[in-house]
Amino acid sequence: MNEINNNIDQMTLINNWQQVSKQMKQACVHADRQADDVMLLAVSKKKPADMIATLAKQGQRDFGENYLQEAIEKITTLKTQPVGENIVWHYIGSIQRNKTRDIAEHFDWVQTVERDIIAKRLNDQRPNELPPLNVLIQLNIDNEDSKSGCLPSQLPELIKTIKEYERLQLRGLMIIPAKANTDAFARTKQLFDEVKADYPELEHWDTLSMGMSGDMTEAIENGTTMVRVGTAIFGQRA
């Protein structure tokens, strides 16, 4: 078999991606939703650029990265290839202040904005020649000490601030719920809908990023518009 940097072989990678796509479509049918209502974000952290290129050639467009330096290397490599022109890069890792410039310069989306200081730095450091940076507010929906994200009570103030930044496009919410909390998806969808009603000026408020390999069916049933899938596509990470 054709091995890709000691990871799963190319045919297994493509088959995994096809199976996840099929599972998503089946979940959409079960939830009485259109298949194109839900985007697949392939989480490619700790996986090499040639695996990303393989899936991009199959039509996968959006890829998520957690580790900045690793991601920049892959973005730089793939930009020199024709397949890289259509890739949309999402930053889904934690953000320290010293990372904001590189994130603002290299990514199309940032899903982990939780504080105004980070949003302001991303706005100020987004290059003028690039379109506004798409951002999601990471919500700590279950108030877990171990997880990042703003609390639901803090959401209105953060929205009011971010929506004024000209180099950012506020698109929605992202969550990583507690494993035992089965209603987190429904509560987040309710908050998402409330924001849409309360802030009609947010014309691009359209993205709810929730659901991963193990719970994407439940997330789709509860209204997610983007699922973040890594292991089910790329296999186990070292």
LOKERO-195286 format. One record per residue (C-alpha): residue number from 1; residue in three letters; x, y, z. Coordinates in nm, 2 decimals, padded with zeros to 4 digits, m for minus. Example, Ala and Ser with C-alpha at 12.3 -4.5 7.8 and 13.67 -1.06 7.14 Angstrom:
<seros>
sero num: 1	residuo: ALA	X: 01.23	Y: m00.45	Z: 00.78
sero num: 2	residuo: SER	X: 01.37	Y: m00.11	Z: 00.71
</seros>
This chain:
<seros>
sero num: 1	residuo: MET	X: 00.00	Y: 00.00	Z: 00.00
sero num: 2	residuo: ASN	X: 00.11	Y: 00.36	Z: m00.06
sero num: 3	residuo: GLU	X: 00.21	Y: 00.49	Z: 00.29
sero num: 4	residuo: ILE	X: 00.18	Y: 00.87	Z: 00.36
sero num: 5	residuo: ASN	X: 00.45	Y: 00.96	Z: 00.61
sero num: 6	residuo: ASN	X: 00.39	Y: 00.65	Z: 00.82
sero num: 7	residuo: ASN	X: 00.03	Y: 00.74	Z: 00.86
sero num: 8	residuo: ILE	X: m00.27	Y: 00.54	Z: 00.72
sero num: 9	residuo: ASP	X: m00.25	Y: 00.46	Z: 00.35
sero num: 10	residuo: GLN	X: m00.40	Y: 00.68	Z: 00.09
sero num: 11	residuo: MET	X: m00.70	Y: 00.46	Z: 00.01
sero num: 12	residuo: THR	X: m00.79	Y: 00.42	Z: 00.37
sero num: 13	residuo: LEU	X: m00.77	Y: 00.80	Z: 00.42
sero num: 14	residuo: ILE	X: m01.01	Y: 00.86	Z: 00.12
sero num: 15	residuo: ASN	X: m01.24	Y: 00.58	Z: 00.24
sero num: 16	residuo: ASN	X: m01.26	Y: 00.73	Z: 00.59
sero num: 17	residuo: TRP	X: m01.34	Y: 01.07	Z: 00.45
sero num: 18	residuo: GLN	X: m01.61	Y: 00.92	Z: 00.23
sero num: 19	residuo: GLN	X: m01.76	Y: 00.73	Z: 00.52
sero num: 20	residuo: VAL	X: m01.77	Y: 01.04	Z: 00.74
sero num: 21	residuo: SER	X: m01.94	Y: 01.24	Z: 00.46
sero num: 22	residuo: LYS	X: m02.19	Y: 00.96	Z: 00.41
sero num: 23	residuo: GLN	X: m02.26	Y: 00.95	Z: 00.79
sero num: 24	residuo: MET	X: m02.32	Y: 01.33	Z: 00.78
sero num: 25	residuo: LYS	X: m02.56	Y: 01.30	Z: 00.49
sero num: 26	residuo: GLN	X: m02.75	Y: 01.02	Z: 00.67
sero num: 27	residuo: ALA	X: m02.77	Y: 01.23	Z: 00.99
sero num: 28	residuo: CYS	X: m02.90	Y: 01.53	Z: 00.78
sero num: 29	residuo: VAL	X: m03.18	Y: 01.31	Z: 00.63
sero num: 30	residuo: HIS	X: m03.27	Y: 01.18	Z: 00.97
sero num: 31	residuo: ALA	X: m03.29	Y: 01.54	Z: 01.11
sero num: 32	residuo: ASP	X: m03.49	Y: 01.65	Z: 00.80
sero num: 33	residuo: ARG	X: m03.21	Y: 01.89	Z: 00.69
sero num: 34	residuo: GLN	X: m03.04	Y: 01.94	Z: 00.36
sero num: 35	residuo: ALA	X: m02.70	Y: 01.77	Z: 00.32
sero num: 36	residuo: ASP	X: m02.53	Y: 02.10	Z: 00.23
sero num: 37	residuo: ASP	X: m02.66	Y: 02.26	Z: 00.56
sero num: 38	residuo: VAL	X: m02.36	Y: 02.11	Z: 00.74
sero num: 39	residuo: MET	X: m02.00	Y: 02.17	Z: 00.65
sero num: 40	residuo: LEU	X: m01.72	Y: 01.92	Z: 00.73
sero num: 41	residuo: LEU	X: m01.41	Y: 02.06	Z: 00.88
sero num: 42	residuo: ALA	X: m01.13	Y: 01.81	Z: 00.85
sero num: 43	residuo: VAL	X: m00.91	Y: 01.85	Z: 01.16
sero num: 44	residuo: SER	X: m00.56	Y: 01.78	Z: 01.03
sero num: 45	residuo: LYS	X: m00.35	Y: 01.86	Z: 01.33
sero num: 46	residuo: LYS	X: m00.03	Y: 01.65	Z: 01.36
sero num: 47	residuo: LYS	X: m00.09	Y: 01.51	Z: 01.01
sero num: 48	residuo: PRO	X: 00.13	Y: 01.59	Z: 00.71
sero num: 49	residuo: ALA	X: 00.06	Y: 01.83	Z: 00.42
sero num: 50	residuo: ASP	X: 00.04	Y: 01.54	Z: 00.17
sero num: 51	residuo: MET	X: m00.26	Y: 01.39	Z: 00.36
sero num: 52	residuo: ILE	X: m00.43	Y: 01.73	Z: 00.34
sero num: 53	residuo: ALA	X: m00.35	Y: 01.75	Z: m00.03
sero num: 54	residuo: THR	X: m00.50	Y: 01.40	Z: m00.09
sero num: 55	residuo: LEU	X: m00.83	Y: 01.51	Z: 00.06
sero num: 56	residuo: ALA	X: m00.82	Y: 01.85	Z: m00.11
sero num: 57	residuo: LYS	X: m00.80	Y: 01.67	Z: m00.45
sero num: 58	residuo: GLN	X: m01.11	Y: 01.47	Z: m00.35
sero num: 59	residuo: GLY	X: m01.30	Y: 01.79	Z: m00.29
sero num: 60	residuo: GLN	X: m01.25	Y: 01.86	Z: 00.09
sero num: 61	residuo: ARG	X: m01.21	Y: 02.23	Z: 00.12
sero num: 62	residuo: ASP	X: m01.19	Y: 02.32	Z: 00.49
sero num: 63	residuo: PHE	X: m00.92	Y: 02.21	Z: 00.73
sero num: 64	residuo: GLY	X: m00.87	Y: 02.28	Z: 01.09
sero num: 65	residuo: GLU	X: m00.53	Y: 02.32	Z: 01.27
sero num: 66	residuo: ASN	X: m00.45	Y: 02.35	Z: 01.64
sero num: 67	residuo: TYR	X: m00.08	Y: 02.41	Z: 01.65
sero num: 68	residuo: LEU	X: 00.04	Y: 02.73	Z: 01.49
sero num: 69	residuo: GLN	X: 00.39	Y: 02.66	Z: 01.38
sero num: 70	residuo: GLU	X: 00.30	Y: 02.32	Z: 01.24
sero num: 71	residuo: ALA	X: 00.01	Y: 02.48	Z: 01.06
sero num: 72	residuo: ILE	X: 00.21	Y: 02.76	Z: 00.91
sero num: 73	residuo: GLU	X: 00.45	Y: 02.51	Z: 00.76
sero num: 74	residuo: LYS	X: 00.17	Y: 02.31	Z: 00.60
sero num: 75	residuo: ILE	X: 00.00	Y: 02.63	Z: 00.47
sero num: 76	residuo: THR	X: 00.32	Y: 02.75	Z: 00.32
sero num: 77	residuo: THR	X: 00.39	Y: 02.42	Z: 00.16
sero num: 78	residuo: LEU	X: 00.05	Y: 02.38	Z: 00.01
sero num: 79	residuo: LYS	X: 00.02	Y: 02.73	Z: m00.12
sero num: 80	residuo: THR	X: 00.29	Y: 02.64	Z: m00.37
sero num: 81	residuo: GLN	X: 00.07	Y: 02.36	Z: m00.51
sero num: 82	residuo: PRO	X: m00.23	Y: 02.40	Z: m00.73
sero num: 83	residuo: VAL	X: m00.45	Y: 02.21	Z: m00.49
sero num: 84	residuo: GLY	X: m00.37	Y: 02.46	Z: m00.21
sero num: 85	residuo: GLU	X: m00.55	Y: 02.74	Z: m00.39
sero num: 86	residuo: ASN	X: m00.89	Y: 02.62	Z: m00.28
sero num: 87	residuo: ILE	X: m00.81	Y: 02.52	Z: 00.08
sero num: 88	residuo: VAL	X: m00.98	Y: 02.72	Z: 00.36
sero num: 89	residuo: TRP	X: m00.78	Y: 02.72	Z: 00.68
sero num: 90	residuo: HIS	X: m00.94	Y: 02.73	Z: 01.02
sero num: 91	residuo: TYR	X: m00.75	Y: 02.80	Z: 01.34
sero num: 92	residuo: ILE	X: m00.91	Y: 02.60	Z: 01.62
sero num: 93	residuo: GLY	X: m00.64	Y: 02.60	Z: 01.89
sero num: 94	residuo: SER	X: m00.59	Y: 02.82	Z: 02.19
sero num: 95	residuo: ILE	X: m00.47	Y: 03.17	Z: 02.13
sero num: 96	residuo: GLN	X: m00.20	Y: 03.35	Z: 02.32
sero num: 97	residuo: ARG	X: m00.13	Y: 03.72	Z: 02.25
sero num: 98	residuo: ASN	X: 00.21	Y: 03.64	Z: 02.09
sero num: 99	residuo: LYS	X: 00.03	Y: 03.42	Z: 01.83
sero num: 100	residuo: THR	X: m00.22	Y: 03.67	Z: 01.70
sero num: 101	residuo: ARG	X: m00.01	Y: 03.82	Z: 01.42
sero num: 102	residuo: ASP	X: 00.07	Y: 03.49	Z: 01.26
sero num: 103	residuo: ILE	X: m00.29	Y: 03.37	Z: 01.29
sero num: 104	residuo: ALA	X: m00.42	Y: 03.69	Z: 01.14
sero num: 105	residuo: GLU	X: m00.18	Y: 03.67	Z: 00.85
sero num: 106	residuo: HIS	X: m00.22	Y: 03.30	Z: 00.76
sero num: 107	residuo: PHE	X: m00.58	Y: 03.18	Z: 00.84
sero num: 108	residuo: ASP	X: m00.92	Y: 03.24	Z: 00.68
sero num: 109	residuo: TRP	X: m01.11	Y: 03.15	Z: 01.00
sero num: 110	residuo: VAL	X: m01.05	Y: 03.16	Z: 01.37
sero num: 111	residuo: GLN	X: m01.29	Y: 02.96	Z: 01.59
sero num: 112	residuo: THR	X: m01.14	Y: 03.02	Z: 01.93
sero num: 113	residuo: VAL	X: m01.19	Y: 03.39	Z: 02.01
sero num: 114	residuo: GLU	X: m01.29	Y: 03.42	Z: 02.37
sero num: 115	residuo: ARG	X: m01.16	Y: 03.76	Z: 02.49
sero num: 116	residuo: ASP	X: m01.18	Y: 04.11	Z: 02.35
sero num: 117	residuo: ILE	X: m00.80	Y: 04.16	Z: 02.37
sero num: 118	residuo: ILE	X: m00.75	Y: 03.87	Z: 02.13
sero num: 119	residuo: ALA	X: m01.02	Y: 03.99	Z: 01.89
sero num: 120	residuo: LYS	X: m00.87	Y: 04.34	Z: 01.89
sero num: 121	residuo: ARG	X: m00.52	Y: 04.21	Z: 01.82
sero num: 122	residuo: LEU	X: m00.65	Y: 03.99	Z: 01.53
sero num: 123	residuo: ASN	X: m00.84	Y: 04.29	Z: 01.39
sero num: 124	residuo: ASP	X: m00.54	Y: 04.52	Z: 01.41
sero num: 125	residuo: GLN	X: m00.30	Y: 04.27	Z: 01.27
sero num: 126	residuo: ARG	X: m00.51	Y: 04.14	Z: 00.98
sero num: 127	residuo: PRO	X: m00.34	Y: 04.25	Z: 00.66
sero num: 128	residuo: ASN	X: m00.53	Y: 04.50	Z: 00.46
sero num: 129	residuo: GLU	X: m00.49	Y: 04.31	Z: 00.13
sero num: 130	residuo: LEU	X: m00.67	Y: 04.01	Z: 00.28
sero num: 131	residuo: PRO	X: m01.05	Y: 03.99	Z: 00.33
sero num: 132	residuo: PRO	X: m01.18	Y: 04.03	Z: 00.68
sero num: 133	residuo: LEU	X: m01.10	Y: 03.74	Z: 00.91
sero num: 134	residuo: ASN	X: m01.40	Y: 03.51	Z: 00.98
sero num: 135	residuo: VAL	X: m01.42	Y: 03.46	Z: 01.36
sero num: 136	residuo: LEU	X: m01.63	Y: 03.24	Z: 01.59
sero num: 137	residuo: ILE	X: m01.67	Y: 03.31	Z: 01.96
sero num: 138	residuo: GLN	X: m01.57	Y: 03.00	Z: 02.16
sero num: 139	residuo: LEU	X: m01.83	Y: 02.95	Z: 02.43
sero num: 140	residuo: ASN	X: m01.77	Y: 02.76	Z: 02.75
sero num: 141	residuo: ILE	X: m02.12	Y: 02.63	Z: 02.74
sero num: 142	residuo: ASP	X: m02.09	Y: 02.41	Z: 03.05
sero num: 143	residuo: ASN	X: m01.87	Y: 02.64	Z: 03.26
sero num: 144	residuo: GLU	X: m01.58	Y: 02.39	Z: 03.28
sero num: 145	residuo: ASP	X: m01.26	Y: 02.50	Z: 03.45
sero num: 146	residuo: SER	X: m01.06	Y: 02.28	Z: 03.22
sero num: 147	residuo: LYS	X: m01.19	Y: 02.45	Z: 02.90
sero num: 148	residuo: SER	X: m01.14	Y: 02.78	Z: 02.73
sero num: 149	residuo: GLY	X: m01.42	Y: 03.00	Z: 02.61
sero num: 150	residuo: CYS	X: m01.64	Y: 03.29	Z: 02.73
sero num: 151	residuo: LEU	X: m01.94	Y: 03.22	Z: 02.95
sero num: 152	residuo: PRO	X: m02.29	Y: 03.26	Z: 02.81
sero num: 153	residuo: SER	X: m02.33	Y: 03.56	Z: 03.05
sero num: 154	residuo: GLN	X: m02.03	Y: 03.73	Z: 02.89
sero num: 155	residuo: LEU	X: m02.15	Y: 03.67	Z: 02.53
sero num: 156	residuo: PRO	X: m02.35	Y: 03.99	Z: 02.47
sero num: 157	residuo: GLU	X: m02.06	Y: 04.22	Z: 02.57
sero num: 158	residuo: LEU	X: m01.81	Y: 04.04	Z: 02.36
sero num: 159	residuo: ILE	X: m02.05	Y: 04.04	Z: 02.06
sero num: 160	residuo: LYS	X: m02.10	Y: 04.42	Z: 02.10
sero num: 161	residuo: THR	X: m01.72	Y: 04.47	Z: 02.09
sero num: 162	residuo: ILE	X: m01.63	Y: 04.23	Z: 01.81
sero num: 163	residuo: LYS	X: m01.90	Y: 04.35	Z: 01.57
sero num: 164	residuo: GLU	X: m01.74	Y: 04.69	Z: 01.55
sero num: 165	residuo: TYR	X: m01.40	Y: 04.56	Z: 01.43
sero num: 166	residuo: GLU	X: m01.38	Y: 04.63	Z: 01.06
sero num: 167	residuo: ARG	X: m01.11	Y: 04.36	Z: 00.98
sero num: 168	residuo: LEU	X: m01.32	Y: 04.08	Z: 01.15
sero num: 169	residuo: GLN	X: m01.63	Y: 03.91	Z: 01.03
sero num: 170	residuo: LEU	X: m01.83	Y: 03.77	Z: 01.32
sero num: 171	residuo: ARG	X: m01.99	Y: 03.45	Z: 01.20
sero num: 172	residuo: GLY	X: m02.11	Y: 03.25	Z: 01.50
sero num: 173	residuo: LEU	X: m02.03	Y: 03.02	Z: 01.79
sero num: 174	residuo: MET	X: m01.81	Y: 02.73	Z: 01.86
sero num: 175	residuo: ILE	X: m01.83	Y: 02.49	Z: 02.16
sero num: 176	residuo: ILE	X: m01.66	Y: 02.18	Z: 02.30
sero num: 177	residuo: PRO	X: m01.93	Y: 02.05	Z: 02.54
sero num: 178	residuo: ALA	X: m01.88	Y: 01.84	Z: 02.85
sero num: 179	residuo: LYS	X: m01.91	Y: 01.47	Z: 02.77
sero num: 180	residuo: ALA	X: m02.19	Y: 01.41	Z: 03.02
sero num: 181	residuo: ASN	X: m02.40	Y: 01.71	Z: 02.92
sero num: 182	residuo: THR	X: m02.63	Y: 01.59	Z: 02.65
sero num: 183	residuo: ASP	X: m02.83	Y: 01.91	Z: 02.62
sero num: 184	residuo: ALA	X: m02.53	Y: 02.14	Z: 02.55
sero num: 185	residuo: PHE	X: m02.60	Y: 02.14	Z: 02.17
sero num: 186	residuo: ALA	X: m02.96	Y: 02.24	Z: 02.22
sero num: 187	residuo: ARG	X: m02.87	Y: 02.52	Z: 02.46
sero num: 188	residuo: THR	X: m02.60	Y: 02.65	Z: 02.23
sero num: 189	residuo: LYS	X: m02.84	Y: 02.65	Z: 01.93
sero num: 190	residuo: GLN	X: m03.09	Y: 02.85	Z: 02.14
sero num: 191	residuo: LEU	X: m02.82	Y: 03.10	Z: 02.22
sero num: 192	residuo: PHE	X: m02.72	Y: 03.12	Z: 01.86
sero num: 193	residuo: ASP	X: m03.08	Y: 03.19	Z: 01.75
sero num: 194	residuo: GLU	X: m03.12	Y: 03.45	Z: 02.02
sero num: 195	residuo: VAL	X: m02.81	Y: 03.64	Z: 01.90
sero num: 196	residuo: LYS	X: m02.94	Y: 03.63	Z: 01.54
sero num: 197	residuo: ALA	X: m03.27	Y: 03.78	Z: 01.66
sero num: 198	residuo: ASP	X: m03.11	Y: 04.04	Z: 01.89
sero num: 199	residuo: TYR	X: m02.84	Y: 04.16	Z: 01.65
sero num: 200	residuo: PRO	X: m03.00	Y: 04.19	Z: 01.30
sero num: 201	residuo: GLU	X: m02.70	Y: 04.39	Z: 01.19
sero num: 202	residuo: LEU	X: m02.49	Y: 04.07	Z: 01.21
sero num: 203	residuo: GLU	X: m02.57	Y: 03.99	Z: 00.84
sero num: 204	residuo: HIS	X: m02.31	Y: 03.70	Z: 00.84
sero num: 205	residuo: TRP	X: m02.41	Y: 03.53	Z: 01.17
sero num: 206	residuo: ASP	X: m02.46	Y: 03.19	Z: 01.01
sero num: 207	residuo: THR	X: m02.21	Y: 02.94	Z: 01.16
sero num: 208	residuo: LEU	X: m02.25	Y: 02.70	Z: 01.46
sero num: 209	residuo: SER	X: m01.94	Y: 02.49	Z: 01.50
sero num: 210	residuo: MET	X: m02.02	Y: 02.19	Z: 01.73
sero num: 211	residuo: GLY	X: m01.99	Y: 01.82	Z: 01.70
sero num: 212	residuo: MET	X: m01.69	Y: 01.60	Z: 01.65
sero num: 213	residuo: SER	X: m01.61	Y: 01.24	Z: 01.55
sero num: 214	residuo: GLY	X: m01.81	Y: 01.08	Z: 01.84
sero num: 215	residuo: ASP	X: m02.11	Y: 01.31	Z: 01.86
sero num: 216	residuo: MET	X: m02.16	Y: 01.47	Z: 01.52
sero num: 217	residuo: THR	X: m02.50	Y: 01.29	Z: 01.46
sero num: 218	residuo: GLU	X: m02.64	Y: 01.45	Z: 01.78
sero num: 219	residuo: ALA	X: m02.49	Y: 01.78	Z: 01.68
sero num: 220	residuo: ILE	X: m02.65	Y: 01.77	Z: 01.34
sero num: 221	residuo: GLU	X: m02.99	Y: 01.68	Z: 01.50
sero num: 222	residuo: ASN	X: m02.95	Y: 01.99	Z: 01.71
sero num: 223	residuo: GLY	X: m02.87	Y: 02.24	Z: 01.43
sero num: 224	residuo: THR	X: m02.50	Y: 02.25	Z: 01.39
sero num: 225	residuo: THR	X: m02.37	Y: 02.40	Z: 01.06
sero num: 226	residuo: MET	X: m02.01	Y: 02.27	Z: 01.10
sero num: 227	residuo: VAL	X: m01.87	Y: 01.95	Z: 01.24
sero num: 228	residuo: ARG	X: m01.50	Y: 01.91	Z: 01.33
sero num: 229	residuo: VAL	X: m01.38	Y: 01.56	Z: 01.25
sero num: 230	residuo: GLY	X: m01.02	Y: 01.45	Z: 01.29
sero num: 231	residuo: THR	X: m00.96	Y: 01.09	Z: 01.41
sero num: 232	residuo: ALA	X: m01.25	Y: 00.94	Z: 01.21
sero num: 233	residuo: ILE	X: m01.08	Y: 01.07	Z: 00.89
sero num: 234	residuo: PHE	X: m00.71	Y: 01.08	Z: 00.96
sero num: 235	residuo: GLY	X: m00.68	Y: 00.79	Z: 01.21
sero num: 236	residuo: GLN	X: m00.51	Y: 00.81	Z: 01.55
sero num: 237	residuo: ARG	X: m00.25	Y: 01.07	Z: 01.62
sero num: 238	residuo: ALA	X: 00.09	Y: 00.99	Z: 01.76
</seros>
